[in-house]
Amino acid sequence: MPKVLFIDIDGTLVNYETVIPQSAIDAIRKARSNGHKVYVCTGRSRAEVYENIWNIGLDGMIGGNGAYVEDAGRVIIHQHITEEQCRHIVDWLQDRKHEFYLESSNGLLGSENFEKASEPVLKLYMGRKGKDASNVTVRSIFPNMIFDGELYRDDVDKISFILNSYQDYIDASEEFKDLNVGTWGGAGELALFGDFYAKGITKAHAISVLLDNLGMKQEDTIAFGDAKIDIPMLEYCKIGVAMGNGSDEIKAIADYVTEGVDEDGLYKAFVNLGLI
């Protein structure tokens, strides 16, 4: 029976140096040749899913943690932050001297000083993952980011900003009750970034909409992830697989824990699950 596979990108398909292990590429291509459908399911916007990922061979994607769904080149969902909400966020962040970036399907747009301000934060983020961060730059992580674009927009999926303290996240949650406000780059007060995205968005909801369009069932699904944001996806799908490099939280709810992204974790999971 063909399965529908949902694979997170960062820390699952792609390692923390943004490299896709060859074994993961081989696993996906073999699975699709066996009749299974494969979608990346990620917090990244459409613009951040670069050609090296599409070139693996995919049936489509879920992006923006569920704000965007694409199947065989057809857009099924695209839920934006409104232009009014975007303006409110940008003004609030600028008034509080936060650097930030907008994630749009038309590209990533950084605030005036984001490139300089975010470099030490990104180095810390990579270091927490146990990786060599000495050569990390904003442009190595976000190679196509634009730094002189219009920031008041109607095509924004998500906005991330540098946290100066955890209080910034609390304040944002109070200010923007019409949006989902989250954090990433760590748990609780160790978080490095805050983010804003539209209400009602989860990877699980996006998967359910995609399945309806495909005429397939929840019992045909398998999800792969490494982080807290992936938990609704793993809980929704029939089988949830956590990566060995993942957080303790996701490992605790997973049906199966495979090896890490750099230890051929995806390939080994595909073999153990009978997909290839």
VENDAHU-V134731 format. One line per field, one symbol per residue. ss: DSSP state (A for helix, B for strand, O for the rest). psi: psi as a letter, one per 30 degrees, with the letter a starting at -180 (. if undefined). Layout:
# VENDAHU-V134731
ss->???
psi->???
This chain:
# VENDAHU-V134731
ss->OOOBBBBOOBOOOBOOOOOBOAAAAAAAAAAAAOOOBBBBBOOOOAAAOOAAAAOOOOOBBBBAAAOBBBBOOBBBBBOOBOAAAAAAAAAAAAAOOOOBBBBBOOBBBBOOOAAAAAAAAAAAAAAAOOOOOOOOOAAAAOOOOBOOOOOOOOOBBBBBBBOOOAAAAAAAAAAOOOBBBBBBOOOAAAOOBBBBBBOOOOAAAAAAAAAAAAOOOAAABBBBBOOAAAAAAAAAOOBBBBOOOOOAAAAAAOOBBOOOAAAOAAAAAAAAOOOO
psi->kkljkjjldjfdekafggkjkeeeeeeeeeeefgglkkkkjlflleffjlefeefejlfalklhgffkkkkhfkkekjjlkleeeeeeeeeeeeeghkklkkjlfglkjllegeeeefefeeeeeeefggljgegkleffeifgkkgglkfjlggkelkklkkflfeeeeeeeeeifglkkallglkbffkfkllklllgkleeeeeeeeeeefhllefgkkkklfleffeeeeeelekkkkkfglleeeefflfkkalleggheeeeeeefggf.
